[in-house]
Amino acid sequence: MKKEKEKCLFIQLLIYYNFV
């Protein structure tokens, strides 16, 4: 479960950097 949350966070970061 912890790994899944980390993956979600990583994807959100990727999307965030794509928007910047």
N, CA, C and O atoms as a Tripos MOL2 file, in Angstrom:
@<TRIPOS>MOLECULE
protein
   80    79    20     0     0
PROTEIN
NO_CHARGES

@<TRIPOS>ATOM
      1 N           0.8330   -1.1950    0.0000 N.3       1 MET1
      2 CA          0.0000    0.0000    0.0000 C.3       1 MET1
      3 C           0.8810    1.2640    0.0000 C.2       1 MET1
      4 O           0.5970    2.2440   -0.6880 O.2       1 MET1
      5 N           1.9400    1.2020    0.7850 N.am      2 LYS2
      6 CA          2.8320    2.3650    0.8550 C.3       2 LYS2
      7 C           3.4690    2.6330   -0.5150 C.2       2 LYS2
      8 O           3.6020    3.7750   -0.9540 O.2       2 LYS2
      9 N           3.8500    1.5500   -1.1600 N.am      3 LYS3
     10 CA          4.4690    1.6970   -2.4770 C.3       3 LYS3
     11 C           3.4780    2.2760   -3.4880 C.2       3 LYS3
     12 O           3.8500    3.0680   -4.3540 O.2       3 LYS3
     13 N           2.2340    1.8750   -3.3680 N.am      4 GLU4
     14 CA          1.2020    2.3730   -4.2910 C.3       4 GLU4
     15 C           1.0380    3.8820   -4.1270 C.2       4 GLU4
     16 O           0.9130    4.6140   -5.1090 O.2       4 GLU4
     17 N           1.0420    4.3320   -2.8810 N.am      5 LYS5
     18 CA          0.8810    5.7590   -2.6060 C.3       5 LYS5
     19 C           2.0790    6.5260   -3.1660 C.2       5 LYS5
     20 O           1.9230    7.6100   -3.7280 O.2       5 LYS5
     21 N           3.2560    5.9620   -3.0110 N.am      6 GLU6
     22 CA          4.4610    6.6100   -3.5270 C.3       6 GLU6
     23 C           4.3930    6.7350   -5.0410 C.2       6 GLU6
     24 O           4.7990    7.7450   -5.6160 O.2       6 GLU6
     25 N           3.8770    5.6970   -5.6700 N.am      7 LYS7
     26 CA          3.7470    5.7040   -7.1230 C.3       7 LYS7
     27 C           2.7780    6.8060   -7.5620 C.2       7 LYS7
     28 O           3.0290    7.5100   -8.5410 O.2       7 LYS7
     29 N           1.6870    6.9440   -6.8410 N.am      8 CYS8
     30 CA          0.6860    7.9660   -7.1430 C.3       8 CYS8
     31 C           1.3210    9.3540   -7.0070 C.2       8 CYS8
     32 O           1.1140   10.2330   -7.8440 O.2       8 CYS8
     33 N           2.0890    9.5260   -5.9470 N.am      9 LEU9
     34 CA          2.7550   10.7990   -5.7140 C.3       9 LEU9
     35 C           3.7300   11.1030   -6.8470 C.2       9 LEU9
     36 O           3.8060   12.2330   -7.3280 O.2       9 LEU9
     37 N           4.4620   10.0960   -7.2590 N.am     10 PHE10
     38 CA          5.4350   10.2490   -8.3410 C.3      10 PHE10
     39 C           4.7460   10.6650   -9.6350 C.2      10 PHE10
     40 O           5.2400   11.5300  -10.3590 O.2      10 PHE10
     41 N           3.6240   10.0550   -9.9190 N.am     11 ILE11
     42 CA          2.8730   10.3760  -11.1420 C.3      11 ILE11
     43 C           2.3580   11.8100  -11.0550 C.2      11 ILE11
     44 O           2.4040   12.5510  -12.0370 O.2      11 ILE11
     45 N           1.8680   12.1990   -9.8760 N.am     12 GLN12
     46 CA          1.3810   13.5710   -9.6950 C.3      12 GLN12
     47 C           2.5090   14.5650   -9.9160 C.2      12 GLN12
     48 O           2.3060   15.6160  -10.5230 O.2      12 GLN12
     49 N           3.6910   14.2350   -9.4270 N.am     13 LEU13
     50 CA          4.8570   15.0970   -9.6150 C.3      13 LEU13
     51 C           5.1900   15.2230  -11.0940 C.2      13 LEU13
     52 O           5.4930   16.3120  -11.5820 O.2      13 LEU13
     53 N           5.1320   14.1130  -11.7960 N.am     14 LEU14
     54 CA          5.4060   14.1140  -13.2340 C.3      14 LEU14
     55 C           4.4280   15.0280  -13.9700 C.2      14 LEU14
     56 O           4.8270   15.8240  -14.8200 O.2      14 LEU14
     57 N           3.1590   14.9050  -13.6400 N.am     15 ILE15
     58 CA          2.1310   15.7330  -14.2820 C.3      15 ILE15
     59 C           2.3790   17.1990  -13.9380 C.2      15 ILE15
     60 O           2.2530   18.0730  -14.7960 O.2      15 ILE15
     61 N           2.7320   17.4640  -12.6850 N.am     16 TYR16
     62 CA          2.9950   18.8290  -12.2500 C.3      16 TYR16
     63 C           4.1360   19.4410  -13.0460 C.2      16 TYR16
     64 O           4.0460   20.5850  -13.4940 O.2      16 TYR16
     65 N           5.2080   18.6800  -13.2220 N.am     17 TYR17
     66 CA          6.3570   19.1890  -13.9750 C.3      17 TYR17
     67 C           6.0180   19.3860  -15.4400 C.2      17 TYR17
     68 O           6.5930   20.2500  -16.1020 O.2      17 TYR17
     69 N           5.0990   18.5970  -15.9470 N.am     18 ASN18
     70 CA          4.6890   18.7460  -17.3390 C.3      18 ASN18
     71 C           3.9040   20.0440  -17.5370 C.2      18 ASN18
     72 O           3.9500   20.6560  -18.6040 O.2      18 ASN18
     73 N           3.1840   20.4520  -16.4900 N.am     19 PHE19
     74 CA          2.3910   21.6650  -16.5840 C.3      19 PHE19
     75 C           3.2500   22.9190  -16.4520 C.2      19 PHE19
     76 O           2.9160   23.9690  -17.0010 O.2      19 PHE19
     77 N           4.3640   22.8050  -15.7170 N.am     20 VAL20
     78 CA          5.2360   23.9680  -15.4910 C.3      20 VAL20
     79 C           6.0300   24.2940  -16.7560 C.2      20 VAL20
     80 O           6.8170   25.2400  -16.7640 O.2      20 VAL20
@<TRIPOS>BOND
     1     1     2 1
     2     2     3 1
     3     3     4 2
     4     3     5 am
     5     5     6 1
     6     6     7 1
     7     7     8 2
     8     7     9 am
     9     9    10 1
    10    10    11 1
    11    11    12 2
    12    11    13 am
    13    13    14 1
    14    14    15 1
    15    15    16 2
    16    15    17 am
    17    17    18 1
    18    18    19 1
    19    19    20 2
    20    19    21 am
    21    21    22 1
    22    22    23 1
    23    23    24 2
    24    23    25 am
    25    25    26 1
    26    26    27 1
    27    27    28 2
    28    27    29 am
    29    29    30 1
    30    30    31 1
    31    31    32 2
    32    31    33 am
    33    33    34 1
    34    34    35 1
    35    35    36 2
    36    35    37 am
    37    37    38 1
    38    38    39 1
    39    39    40 2
    40    39    41 am
    41    41    42 1
    42    42    43 1
    43    43    44 2
    44    43    45 am
    45    45    46 1
    46    46    47 1
    47    47    48 2
    48    47    49 am
    49    49    50 1
    50    50    51 1
    51    51    52 2
    52    51    53 am
    53    53    54 1
    54    54    55 1
    55    55    56 2
    56    55    57 am
    57    57    58 1
    58    58    59 1
    59    59    60 2
    60    59    61 am
    61    61    62 1
    62    62    63 1
    63    63    64 2
    64    63    65 am
    65    65    66 1
    66    66    67 1
    67    67    68 2
    68    67    69 am
    69    69    70 1
    70    70    71 1
    71    71    72 2
    72    71    73 am
    73    73    74 1
    74    74    75 1
    75    75    76 2
    76    75    77 am
    77    77    78 1
    78    78    79 1
    79    79    80 2
@<TRIPOS>SUBSTRUCTURE
     1 MET1         2 RESIDUE 1 A MET
     2 LYS2         6 RESIDUE 1 A LYS
     3 LYS3        10 RESIDUE 1 A LYS
     4 GLU4        14 RESIDUE 1 A GLU
     5 LYS5        18 RESIDUE 1 A LYS
     6 GLU6        22 RESIDUE 1 A GLU
     7 LYS7        26 RESIDUE 1 A LYS
     8 CYS8        30 RESIDUE 1 A CYS
     9 LEU9        34 RESIDUE 1 A LEU
    10 PHE10       38 RESIDUE 1 A PHE
    11 ILE11       42 RESIDUE 1 A ILE
    12 GLN12       46 RESIDUE 1 A GLN
    13 LEU13       50 RESIDUE 1 A LEU
    14 LEU14       54 RESIDUE 1 A LEU
    15 ILE15       58 RESIDUE 1 A ILE
    16 TYR16       62 RESIDUE 1 A TYR
    17 TYR17       66 RESIDUE 1 A TYR
    18 ASN18       70 RESIDUE 1 A ASN
    19 PHE19       74 RESIDUE 1 A PHE
    20 VAL20       78 RESIDUE 1 A VAL
